[in-house]
Amino acid sequence: MTGELVDKVTAGYTFGTPTLDLGALVDGGVGVPTAQVRIPLAVLNRHGLVAGATGTGKTKTLQLIAEQLSAAGVPVFLADIKGDVSGMAVPGETNDKLTARAAEIGQDWQPAGYPCEFYALGGQGTGIPVRATLTAFGPTLLAKVLGLSEVQESSLNLIFHFADKNGLPLLDLKDLRAVIQYLTGEEGGAALKELGGLSKQTAGVLLRELIGFADKGADQFFGEPEFETADLLRTAPDGRGLVSILELPGVITQPALFSTFLMWLVADLFETLPEVGDPEKPKLVFFFDEAHLLFKDASKAFLESITQTVRLIRSKGVGIFFVTQTPKDVPADVLAQLGNRVQHALRAYTPEDAKALKATVSTFPKSEYDLAEVLTTLGTGEAVVTVLSEKGAPTPVAWTKLRAPQSLMAPAPAETLESTVKGSPLYPKYAEPIDRESAYEKLAARVTTPAPSTEDKPKREPKPEPGMVEQVMGSSAVKSFLRSAASTIGREITRSIFGTAKRRR
């Protein structure tokens, strides 16, 4: 049986197109260097899952995959939750344990650093600031961040609709607060009535939520200059793909914010990239770390939007890897689209753990392994792997000892981060925030002229003859044009399936 499994894995992971090398089959507790476990580069836009309990090696696995993608000329996006992925910019350091591991699995390990860009959400941390305008972010994602009910989300949609149609740019939180205050004030009463489903009570709740959100420091995440996701698709001068690393330790206390912000990046890529079908290699591979935070407490509409985006974005040449603890963290409709699996060890200490283990086993193709036992005995840096072949069929399930990353498996030195950020051509583009005229200023500038008192009403003067300007502005043709122009301005902001604003080209 052992020899048969080695032959089956060797044949199942031998491809005729470029691949990424994940590791070697484990047989009898040791690696088999002749049975290499690989993944074809061309199927990485079919998405994937890297799962496992804390401390089992998930971060090193995504680092390993990201290195090889970069070497193949594919740009990569990573969210750095703990701050230790930044080491990709620095060559790794060898030791006896690493040398022995590489020899066991047939890896020719050489230290190497990779071209990286470092970003920070809202500039909170060491990195090029990443911001989004509220208009672009949209009501659906904002409702997820704020934890709104379906009724409150519906009301938020109406408020965004009002701002879109009335030429009121929502660049930051103060703009949205200004619009809500206007709608609930005396002057905006008529507009509020026209919106129908928006009550003053619900608007008040939204206003309080936004004030609390701003008090937590969220103001700095929204505004301009807005990040252009096309900047994630660049390659280095030597042809290697740029590894974009978004630093997140500074916002770890706001998990809903950073996970939803990552979804905004994916949604924007989906809206802006052209269809390419199935390319020889992806345009970008996006690693979605702590994926369970995205799906937690998500509305049905939100989950449907995620499912549709994941299903369709592969034709844009983008691959998404969700990184989480168990496949159970990912909704079934999304999980069904993740054809490439790297499953690290799971724990079975509690009844809930046992349930998650059973659910994980059920997501794998039939194999010679007792997966319930294997998944609880895997060592650090080992995983059960199955990927899609070039023909789209699942490969044999393989207990794999994974290769070691060639870059530093620790945070990069602070001086390296600082010099990389300041030396980036993108730094001047995004470093300084911009506060241009938007909804807040436009509404503040409105002056309501009080109606004249009925007492002591002045004697009516003869109406003067209209001048040339008044005659032109009062003509039916000009009025028709202005109505048409206003309608056109209202239509300029169109929204995607995620409620994000589509960029005008």
VODO-707430 format. One record per residue (C-alpha): z, x, y; chain; residue number from 0. Coordinates in Angstrom, 2 decimals. Example, Ala and Ser with C-alpha at 12.3 -4.5 7.8 and 13.67 -1.06 7.14 Angstrom:
! VODO-707430
{pt {7.80,12.30,-4.50},A,0}
{pt {7.14,13.67,-1.06},A,1}
! end
This chain:
! VODO-707430
{pt {0.00,0.00,0.00},A,0}
{pt {0.86,2.84,2.40},A,1}
{pt {-2.49,4.58,1.90},A,2}
{pt {-4.29,1.27,2.30},A,3}
{pt {-2.53,0.61,5.61},A,4}
{pt {-3.41,4.07,6.93},A,5}
{pt {-7.07,3.52,6.03},A,6}
{pt {-7.05,0.01,7.51},A,7}
{pt {-5.54,1.15,10.82},A,8}
{pt {-7.81,4.20,11.02},A,9}
{pt {-10.89,2.03,10.56},A,10}
{pt {-9.59,-0.80,12.76},A,11}
{pt {-8.96,1.49,15.74},A,12}
{pt {-12.16,3.54,15.55},A,13}
{pt {-14.52,2.44,18.32},A,14}
{pt {-17.94,3.49,19.54},A,15}
{pt {-17.12,3.15,23.25},A,16}
{pt {-14.62,4.92,25.57},A,17}
{pt {-10.97,4.23,24.76},A,18}
{pt {-7.42,4.82,25.91},A,19}
{pt {-5.21,6.61,23.38},A,20}
{pt {-1.88,4.84,22.85},A,21}
{pt {-0.41,6.86,19.96},A,22}
{pt {-0.42,7.28,16.20},A,23}
{pt {0.48,5.03,13.29},A,24}
{pt {4.02,5.39,11.94},A,25}
{pt {4.21,5.70,8.16},A,26}
{pt {7.47,6.42,6.41},A,27}
{pt {9.17,7.01,9.73},A,28}
{pt {6.79,9.73,10.94},A,29}
{pt {3.55,9.72,12.90},A,30}
{pt {0.19,9.99,11.14},A,31}
{pt {-2.04,12.04,13.49},A,32}
{pt {-5.21,11.03,11.63},A,33}
{pt {-4.54,7.32,12.28},A,34}
{pt {-4.83,7.07,16.07},A,35}
{pt {-4.14,3.76,17.78},A,36}
{pt {-6.46,3.12,20.73},A,37}
{pt {-7.68,0.39,23.04},A,38}
{pt {-11.32,0.09,24.18},A,39}
{pt {-11.69,0.51,27.93},A,40}
{pt {-14.13,-2.40,28.07},A,41}
{pt {-11.60,-4.99,26.83},A,42}
{pt {-8.89,-4.26,29.38},A,43}
{pt {-10.11,-7.13,31.57},A,44}
{pt {-9.04,-9.40,28.67},A,45}
{pt {-5.47,-8.84,29.88},A,46}
{pt {-2.39,-7.74,28.00},A,47}
{pt {1.35,-7.85,27.47},A,48}
{pt {3.88,-5.02,27.39},A,49}
{pt {7.19,-6.43,26.18},A,50}
{pt {10.54,-5.24,24.86},A,51}
{pt {14.24,-5.11,25.52},A,52}
{pt {15.68,-3.03,28.35},A,53}
{pt {15.57,0.71,27.62},A,54}
{pt {12.91,0.59,24.89},A,55}
{pt {10.20,2.41,26.87},A,56}
{pt {8.11,-0.30,28.60},A,57}
{pt {7.89,1.65,31.86},A,58}
{pt {6.68,4.79,30.10},A,59}
{pt {4.07,2.74,28.25},A,60}
{pt {2.57,1.35,31.45},A,61}
{pt {2.72,4.87,32.93},A,62}
{pt {0.79,6.18,29.91},A,63}
{pt {-1.87,3.47,30.22},A,64}
{pt {-2.11,3.88,34.00},A,65}
{pt {-2.68,7.65,33.69},A,66}
{pt {-5.62,7.21,31.34},A,67}
{pt {-7.12,4.42,33.41},A,68}
{pt {-7.00,6.67,36.46},A,69}
{pt {-8.61,9.52,34.51},A,70}
{pt {-11.39,7.10,33.50},A,71}
{pt {-12.07,6.22,37.14},A,72}
{pt {-10.30,2.83,37.08},A,73}
{pt {-7.95,1.99,39.98},A,74}
{pt {-4.49,0.75,38.97},A,75}
{pt {-1.79,-1.30,40.67},A,76}
{pt {1.86,-0.91,39.62},A,77}
{pt {5.03,-2.50,40.92},A,78}
{pt {7.83,0.07,40.84},A,79}
{pt {10.96,-2.00,40.19},A,80}
{pt {13.41,0.83,39.52},A,81}
{pt {11.77,3.54,41.63},A,82}
{pt {10.86,5.89,38.77},A,83}
{pt {7.08,5.30,38.48},A,84}
{pt {6.52,7.40,41.60},A,85}
{pt {6.60,10.46,39.32},A,86}
{pt {2.95,9.75,38.46},A,87}
{pt {1.98,11.82,41.50},A,88}
{pt {3.66,14.92,40.04},A,89}
{pt {2.81,16.90,36.86},A,90}
{pt {5.28,16.33,34.03},A,91}
{pt {7.78,18.81,32.64},A,92}
{pt {7.75,19.89,29.03},A,93}
{pt {10.70,20.37,26.68},A,94}
{pt {11.23,20.96,22.97},A,95}
{pt {11.57,17.27,22.16},A,96}
{pt {8.32,16.40,23.93},A,97}
{pt {6.46,19.29,22.28},A,98}
{pt {7.63,18.20,18.81},A,99}
{pt {6.64,14.58,19.46},A,100}
{pt {3.17,15.56,20.70},A,101}
{pt {2.59,17.74,17.61},A,102}
{pt {3.72,14.93,15.28},A,103}
{pt {1.23,12.39,16.63},A,104}
{pt {-1.64,14.76,17.40},A,105}
{pt {-1.38,14.64,21.20},A,106}
{pt {-2.71,17.57,23.22},A,107}
{pt {-0.09,17.21,25.96},A,108}
{pt {-0.84,18.93,29.28},A,109}
{pt {1.12,18.33,32.50},A,110}
{pt {-0.89,16.41,35.09},A,111}
{pt {-0.33,14.54,38.34},A,112}
{pt {-2.50,11.62,39.45},A,113}
{pt {-3.83,10.41,42.82},A,114}
{pt {-1.36,7.85,44.16},A,115}
{pt {-0.86,5.60,47.15},A,116}
{pt {2.67,4.41,47.84},A,117}
{pt {3.31,1.01,49.41},A,118}
{pt {6.45,-0.81,50.50},A,119}
{pt {6.75,-4.57,50.93},A,120}
{pt {7.05,-5.18,54.65},A,121}
{pt {7.60,-1.45,55.13},A,122}
{pt {11.10,-1.74,53.68},A,123}
{pt {11.28,1.64,51.99},A,124}
{pt {9.06,4.70,51.78},A,125}
{pt {5.50,3.48,51.70},A,126}
{pt {2.57,2.05,53.60},A,127}
{pt {3.71,-1.43,54.76},A,128}
{pt {2.21,-4.38,52.88},A,129}
{pt {2.29,-7.64,54.83},A,130}
{pt {0.64,-11.05,54.63},A,131}
{pt {0.28,-13.74,57.23},A,132}
{pt {1.85,-17.08,56.36},A,133}
{pt {-1.54,-18.74,56.85},A,134}
{pt {-3.00,-16.50,54.14},A,135}
{pt {0.08,-16.71,51.90},A,136}
{pt {-0.14,-20.49,51.92},A,137}
{pt {2.25,-23.35,51.17},A,138}
{pt {2.14,-23.16,47.36},A,139}
{pt {3.44,-19.59,47.14},A,140}
{pt {5.88,-20.07,49.99},A,141}
{pt {7.33,-23.14,48.27},A,142}
{pt {7.91,-20.98,45.15},A,143}
{pt {9.69,-18.33,47.22},A,144}
{pt {11.91,-20.90,48.93},A,145}
{pt {12.63,-22.77,45.70},A,146}
{pt {11.47,-26.10,47.13},A,147}
{pt {11.32,-29.37,45.24},A,148}
{pt {7.94,-31.05,44.64},A,149}
{pt {8.56,-33.47,47.50},A,150}
{pt {9.46,-30.64,49.87},A,151}
{pt {6.42,-28.63,48.72},A,152}
{pt {4.20,-31.63,49.44},A,153}
{pt {5.65,-31.83,52.95},A,154}
{pt {5.08,-28.10,53.47},A,155}
{pt {1.45,-28.64,52.50},A,156}
{pt {1.13,-31.26,55.24},A,157}
{pt {2.59,-28.89,57.83},A,158}
{pt {0.13,-26.15,56.88},A,159}
{pt {-2.66,-28.74,56.99},A,160}
{pt {-1.64,-29.69,60.55},A,161}
{pt {-1.58,-26.02,61.64},A,162}
{pt {-4.95,-25.30,59.98},A,163}
{pt {-6.66,-28.25,61.63},A,164}
{pt {-5.18,-27.65,65.07},A,165}
{pt {-6.02,-23.97,65.42},A,166}
{pt {-2.39,-22.82,65.15},A,167}
{pt {-2.31,-19.45,63.31},A,168}
{pt {0.82,-19.04,61.21},A,169}
{pt {1.28,-15.28,61.24},A,170}
{pt {5.02,-15.03,60.66},A,171}
{pt {8.09,-17.18,60.07},A,172}
{pt {8.70,-17.93,63.75},A,173}
{pt {5.25,-19.52,63.91},A,174}
{pt {6.01,-21.90,61.06},A,175}
{pt {9.40,-22.74,62.54},A,176}
{pt {7.73,-23.46,65.89},A,177}
{pt {5.27,-25.88,64.27},A,178}
{pt {8.06,-27.75,62.45},A,179}
{pt {10.14,-27.92,65.63},A,180}
{pt {7.14,-29.24,67.52},A,181}
{pt {6.46,-31.94,64.90},A,182}
{pt {10.09,-33.08,64.91},A,183}
{pt {10.35,-32.99,68.71},A,184}
{pt {9.45,-35.68,71.23},A,185}
{pt {5.99,-34.31,72.03},A,186}
{pt {4.95,-33.94,68.39},A,187}
{pt {6.16,-37.37,67.32},A,188}
{pt {2.67,-38.87,67.29},A,189}
{pt {1.33,-35.97,65.23},A,190}
{pt {4.22,-36.31,62.79},A,191}
{pt {3.47,-40.01,62.42},A,192}
{pt {-0.18,-39.22,61.64},A,193}
{pt {0.90,-36.89,58.83},A,194}
{pt {2.42,-39.86,57.06},A,195}
{pt {4.38,-38.36,54.20},A,196}
{pt {6.42,-35.95,56.32},A,197}
{pt {9.80,-37.27,57.39},A,198}
{pt {12.02,-35.78,60.08},A,199}
{pt {14.75,-35.31,57.47},A,200}
{pt {12.50,-33.25,55.15},A,201}
{pt {11.19,-31.24,58.09},A,202}
{pt {14.80,-30.48,59.01},A,203}
{pt {15.51,-29.25,55.48},A,204}
{pt {12.46,-26.97,55.61},A,205}
{pt {13.56,-25.62,58.97},A,206}
{pt {17.00,-24.74,57.63},A,207}
{pt {15.47,-23.05,54.56},A,208}
{pt {13.22,-20.92,56.76},A,209}
{pt {16.09,-19.90,59.03},A,210}
{pt {18.13,-18.81,56.00},A,211}
{pt {15.10,-17.00,54.60},A,212}
{pt {14.65,-15.09,57.86},A,213}
{pt {18.34,-14.20,57.95},A,214}
{pt {17.84,-12.36,54.64},A,215}
{pt {15.32,-10.08,56.32},A,216}
{pt {12.16,-11.83,55.12},A,217}
{pt {10.67,-11.78,58.64},A,218}
{pt {9.31,-8.28,58.09},A,219}
{pt {7.27,-9.26,55.02},A,220}
{pt {5.07,-11.69,56.94},A,221}
{pt {2.83,-10.75,59.83},A,222}
{pt {0.00,-8.47,60.78},A,223}
{pt {-1.84,-6.25,60.13},A,224}
{pt {-2.44,-8.15,56.92},A,225}
{pt {-3.04,-6.07,53.81},A,226}
{pt {-6.61,-6.08,52.49},A,227}
{pt {-6.61,-6.12,48.70},A,228}
{pt {-9.97,-4.31,48.68},A,229}
{pt {-7.91,-1.18,49.48},A,230}
{pt {-6.56,-1.33,45.92},A,231}
{pt {-10.05,-0.73,44.49},A,232}
{pt {-10.56,2.81,45.72},A,233}
{pt {-11.13,6.04,43.82},A,234}
{pt {-10.11,9.57,44.73},A,235}
{pt {-12.71,12.15,45.87},A,236}
{pt {-12.73,13.61,42.32},A,237}
{pt {-13.69,10.21,40.85},A,238}
{pt {-10.29,9.32,39.39},A,239}
{pt {-8.95,5.85,40.08},A,240}
{pt {-6.23,5.61,42.73},A,241}
{pt {-2.85,4.48,41.41},A,242}
{pt {-1.34,2.07,43.95},A,243}
{pt {2.45,1.92,43.54},A,244}
{pt {4.40,-0.79,45.36},A,245}
{pt {8.02,0.24,45.83},A,246}
{pt {10.38,-2.69,45.26},A,247}
{pt {14.00,-1.44,45.04},A,248}
{pt {14.52,-2.48,48.66},A,249}
{pt {13.79,-6.15,47.87},A,250}
{pt {15.25,-6.37,44.36},A,251}
{pt {17.82,-8.85,45.70},A,252}
{pt {14.95,-11.27,46.44},A,253}
{pt {13.16,-11.43,43.06},A,254}
{pt {11.27,-14.65,43.84},A,255}
{pt {9.80,-13.02,46.94},A,256}
{pt {8.38,-9.88,45.33},A,257}
{pt {7.09,-11.62,42.19},A,258}
{pt {5.35,-14.28,44.30},A,259}
{pt {4.00,-11.61,46.66},A,260}
{pt {2.39,-9.91,43.65},A,261}
{pt {0.79,-13.24,42.76},A,262}
{pt {-0.61,-13.43,46.30},A,263}
{pt {-2.31,-10.07,45.74},A,264}
{pt {-3.84,-11.35,42.48},A,265}
{pt {-4.93,-14.64,44.10},A,266}
{pt {-6.54,-12.77,47.01},A,267}
{pt {-8.42,-10.48,44.61},A,268}
{pt {-9.63,-13.55,42.74},A,269}
{pt {-10.96,-15.12,45.93},A,270}
{pt {-12.62,-12.02,47.40},A,271}
{pt {-14.19,-10.24,44.42},A,272}
{pt {-17.68,-11.14,43.16},A,273}
{pt {-18.45,-12.16,39.58},A,274}
{pt {-19.35,-9.17,37.36},A,275}
{pt {-19.06,-10.62,33.83},A,276}
{pt {-17.81,-8.07,31.28},A,277}
{pt {-18.27,-4.58,32.76},A,278}
{pt {-18.05,-1.33,30.80},A,279}
{pt {-14.73,-0.69,32.47},A,280}
{pt {-12.51,-2.81,34.75},A,281}
{pt {-12.66,-2.66,38.53},A,282}
{pt {-8.87,-2.75,38.62},A,283}
{pt {-5.97,-3.13,36.19},A,284}
{pt {-2.93,-4.87,37.66},A,285}
{pt {0.50,-4.44,36.04},A,286}
{pt {2.77,-7.41,36.76},A,287}
{pt {6.30,-6.11,36.14},A,288}
{pt {9.31,-8.42,35.66},A,289}
{pt {6.82,-11.20,34.93},A,290}
{pt {9.52,-13.68,33.90},A,291}
{pt {10.53,-13.95,37.57},A,292}
{pt {7.13,-15.37,38.41},A,293}
{pt {7.39,-18.20,35.89},A,294}
{pt {11.07,-19.02,36.37},A,295}
{pt {11.58,-22.48,37.90},A,296}
{pt {7.85,-22.73,38.64},A,297}
{pt {6.37,-26.19,39.22},A,298}
{pt {3.71,-27.60,36.92},A,299}
{pt {1.06,-27.19,39.63},A,300}
{pt {2.08,-23.57,40.18},A,301}
{pt {1.82,-22.76,36.46},A,302}
{pt {-1.58,-24.45,36.26},A,303}
{pt {-2.80,-22.29,39.16},A,304}
{pt {-1.55,-19.11,37.45},A,305}
{pt {-3.24,-20.10,34.20},A,306}
{pt {-6.55,-20.80,35.90},A,307}
{pt {-6.44,-17.58,37.92},A,308}
{pt {-5.67,-15.43,34.88},A,309}
{pt {-8.40,-17.14,32.88},A,310}
{pt {-11.09,-16.67,35.51},A,311}
{pt {-10.24,-13.33,37.12},A,312}
{pt {-11.42,-11.37,34.07},A,313}
{pt {-15.00,-12.23,35.09},A,314}
{pt {-14.26,-10.46,38.40},A,315}
{pt {-13.53,-7.27,36.44},A,316}
{pt {-9.75,-7.37,36.91},A,317}
{pt {-7.35,-6.92,34.01},A,318}
{pt {-3.72,-8.07,34.23},A,319}
{pt {-0.87,-6.76,32.11},A,320}
{pt {2.34,-8.78,32.22},A,321}
{pt {5.44,-6.65,31.64},A,322}
{pt {8.56,-8.49,30.51},A,323}
{pt {11.20,-8.63,27.76},A,324}
{pt {9.74,-11.13,25.28},A,325}
{pt {6.49,-13.10,24.97},A,326}
{pt {8.67,-16.18,25.33},A,327}
{pt {8.99,-15.34,29.04},A,328}
{pt {5.28,-16.14,29.52},A,329}
{pt {3.97,-19.74,29.29},A,330}
{pt {1.89,-20.44,26.17},A,331}
{pt {-1.33,-21.12,28.11},A,332}
{pt {-1.08,-17.74,29.84},A,333}
{pt {0.10,-15.90,26.70},A,334}
{pt {-2.98,-17.14,24.81},A,335}
{pt {-5.15,-15.13,27.21},A,336}
{pt {-3.32,-11.82,26.68},A,337}
{pt {-5.37,-10.23,23.91},A,338}
{pt {-3.81,-6.73,24.08},A,339}
{pt {-0.18,-6.46,22.94},A,340}
{pt {2.29,-3.59,23.04},A,341}
{pt {5.61,-4.93,21.76},A,342}
{pt {8.63,-2.64,21.97},A,343}
{pt {11.94,-3.26,20.20},A,344}
{pt {13.85,-6.52,20.52},A,345}
{pt {17.55,-7.16,20.02},A,346}
{pt {18.98,-9.90,17.81},A,347}
{pt {22.63,-9.98,18.82},A,348}
{pt {22.86,-13.67,19.71},A,349}
{pt {21.32,-16.95,18.48},A,350}
{pt {19.13,-16.94,21.60},A,351}
{pt {17.94,-13.41,20.73},A,352}
{pt {17.12,-14.53,17.18},A,353}
{pt {15.12,-17.45,18.53},A,354}
{pt {13.16,-15.14,20.85},A,355}
{pt {12.52,-12.74,17.95},A,356}
{pt {11.14,-15.52,15.78},A,357}
{pt {8.91,-16.73,18.62},A,358}
{pt {7.60,-13.18,19.17},A,359}
{pt {6.71,-12.72,15.49},A,360}
{pt {4.73,-15.96,15.55},A,361}
{pt {2.45,-14.63,18.31},A,362}
{pt {1.10,-11.74,16.19},A,363}
{pt {-1.79,-11.84,13.73},A,364}
{pt {-0.92,-11.78,10.02},A,365}
{pt {0.05,-8.30,8.87},A,366}
{pt {1.58,-6.26,6.04},A,367}
{pt {4.79,-5.83,8.03},A,368}
{pt {7.98,-7.83,8.02},A,369}
{pt {7.78,-7.99,11.80},A,370}
{pt {11.20,-9.61,12.22},A,371}
{pt {12.71,-6.49,10.66},A,372}
{pt {10.36,-3.94,12.25},A,373}
{pt {10.87,-5.24,15.78},A,374}
{pt {14.63,-4.76,15.53},A,375}
{pt {14.37,-1.21,14.13},A,376}
{pt {11.76,0.33,16.44},A,377}
{pt {12.90,3.52,18.14},A,378}
{pt {12.53,4.24,21.86},A,379}
{pt {8.88,5.02,22.56},A,380}
{pt {7.69,3.08,19.52},A,381}
{pt {5.95,-0.28,19.55},A,382}
{pt {4.03,-2.75,17.43},A,383}
{pt {0.46,-2.83,18.73},A,384}
{pt {-2.56,-5.06,18.34},A,385}
{pt {-5.52,-5.08,20.74},A,386}
{pt {-8.96,-6.61,20.95},A,387}
{pt {-11.86,-4.74,19.40},A,388}
{pt {-15.20,-4.32,21.16},A,389}
{pt {-16.29,-7.54,19.47},A,390}
{pt {-13.26,-9.43,20.74},A,391}
{pt {-11.46,-9.65,17.38},A,392}
{pt {-7.80,-8.56,17.03},A,393}
{pt {-7.20,-5.16,15.48},A,394}
{pt {-4.72,-4.64,12.59},A,395}
{pt {-1.07,-4.78,13.63},A,396}
{pt {0.14,-1.16,13.80},A,397}
{pt {3.64,0.28,14.07},A,398}
{pt {2.90,2.99,16.63},A,399}
{pt {4.63,6.07,17.98},A,400}
{pt {3.37,6.14,21.56},A,401}
{pt {2.11,9.19,23.41},A,402}
{pt {4.18,10.73,26.19},A,403}
{pt {2.96,10.42,29.79},A,404}
{pt {1.62,13.67,31.23},A,405}
{pt {3.05,13.02,34.69},A,406}
{pt {6.71,13.24,35.65},A,407}
{pt {8.86,10.65,33.86},A,408}
{pt {11.27,10.42,36.81},A,409}
{pt {11.10,9.63,40.54},A,410}
{pt {8.94,11.93,42.62},A,411}
{pt {10.74,14.15,45.16},A,412}
{pt {11.33,12.46,48.52},A,413}
{pt {9.22,15.03,50.34},A,414}
{pt {6.26,14.28,48.03},A,415}
{pt {6.52,10.58,48.78},A,416}
{pt {6.81,11.16,52.52},A,417}
{pt {3.86,13.54,52.75},A,418}
{pt {1.65,11.31,50.56},A,419}
{pt {2.39,8.23,52.68},A,420}
{pt {1.92,9.94,56.05},A,421}
{pt {-1.22,11.72,54.84},A,422}
{pt {-2.91,8.54,53.60},A,423}
{pt {-5.96,7.30,55.54},A,424}
{pt {-4.42,3.82,55.29},A,425}
{pt {-1.22,4.73,57.10},A,426}
{pt {-2.60,4.37,60.65},A,427}
{pt {-4.19,1.07,59.60},A,428}
{pt {-0.99,-0.64,58.46},A,429}
{pt {1.97,1.35,59.82},A,430}
{pt {2.63,-0.49,63.09},A,431}
{pt {3.16,-4.27,63.11},A,432}
{pt {1.06,-6.40,65.46},A,433}
{pt {2.30,-9.56,67.18},A,434}
{pt {-0.73,-11.31,68.67},A,435}
{pt {-0.89,-14.84,70.07},A,436}
{pt {-0.22,-17.37,67.36},A,437}
{pt {1.36,-20.79,66.83},A,438}
{pt {4.67,-19.81,68.44},A,439}
{pt {3.09,-18.67,71.70},A,440}
{pt {0.56,-21.51,71.81},A,441}
{pt {3.19,-24.20,71.38},A,442}
{pt {5.57,-22.51,73.82},A,443}
{pt {2.83,-22.49,76.46},A,444}
{pt {2.31,-26.24,76.32},A,445}
{pt {3.59,-27.94,79.44},A,446}
{pt {4.17,-31.67,79.42},A,447}
{pt {3.56,-33.11,82.87},A,448}
{pt {6.05,-35.93,83.51},A,449}
{pt {4.55,-39.32,84.30},A,450}
{pt {5.03,-40.46,87.93},A,451}
{pt {7.94,-42.81,88.61},A,452}
{pt {7.11,-46.48,89.11},A,453}
{pt {9.42,-46.46,92.14},A,454}
{pt {7.92,-45.28,95.39},A,455}
{pt {4.55,-45.21,93.73},A,456}
{pt {2.15,-43.48,96.11},A,457}
{pt {-0.71,-45.44,97.58},A,458}
{pt {-3.83,-44.96,95.50},A,459}
{pt {-6.32,-42.71,97.20},A,460}
{pt {-10.04,-43.31,96.82},A,461}
{pt {-11.34,-41.54,93.73},A,462}
{pt {-13.38,-38.52,94.80},A,463}
{pt {-16.88,-38.01,93.57},A,464}
{pt {-16.92,-35.75,90.49},A,465}
{pt {-18.03,-32.21,91.05},A,466}
{pt {-20.60,-30.38,88.96},A,467}
{pt {-18.05,-29.06,86.40},A,468}
{pt {-16.48,-32.47,85.96},A,469}
{pt {-19.89,-34.09,85.55},A,470}
{pt {-20.88,-31.58,82.87},A,471}
{pt {-17.57,-31.78,81.00},A,472}
{pt {-17.61,-35.54,81.17},A,473}
{pt {-21.08,-35.98,79.75},A,474}
{pt {-21.38,-37.57,76.32},A,475}
{pt {-23.42,-34.63,75.00},A,476}
{pt {-20.73,-32.08,75.90},A,477}
{pt {-17.95,-34.30,74.53},A,478}
{pt {-19.89,-34.60,71.27},A,479}
{pt {-20.30,-30.81,71.14},A,480}
{pt {-16.60,-30.20,71.73},A,481}
{pt {-15.65,-32.64,69.00},A,482}
{pt {-18.05,-30.84,66.64},A,483}
{pt {-16.67,-27.43,67.64},A,484}
{pt {-13.09,-28.58,67.09},A,485}
{pt {-14.06,-29.91,63.68},A,486}
{pt {-15.72,-26.59,62.82},A,487}
{pt {-12.61,-24.64,63.86},A,488}
{pt {-10.52,-26.91,61.66},A,489}
{pt {-12.75,-26.19,58.70},A,490}
{pt {-12.59,-22.41,59.15},A,491}
{pt {-9.41,-22.21,57.09},A,492}
{pt {-10.18,-23.26,53.53},A,493}
{pt {-7.71,-22.82,50.73},A,494}
{pt {-7.94,-21.63,47.15},A,495}
{pt {-6.49,-23.18,43.99},A,496}
{pt {-3.29,-21.32,44.90},A,497}
{pt {-3.20,-22.68,48.44},A,498}
{pt {-3.92,-19.21,49.83},A,499}
{pt {-6.32,-18.97,52.76},A,500}
{pt {-9.76,-17.71,51.82},A,501}
{pt {-10.77,-14.74,53.94},A,502}
{pt {-13.69,-15.37,56.28},A,503}
{pt {-16.49,-12.87,55.84},A,504}
! end
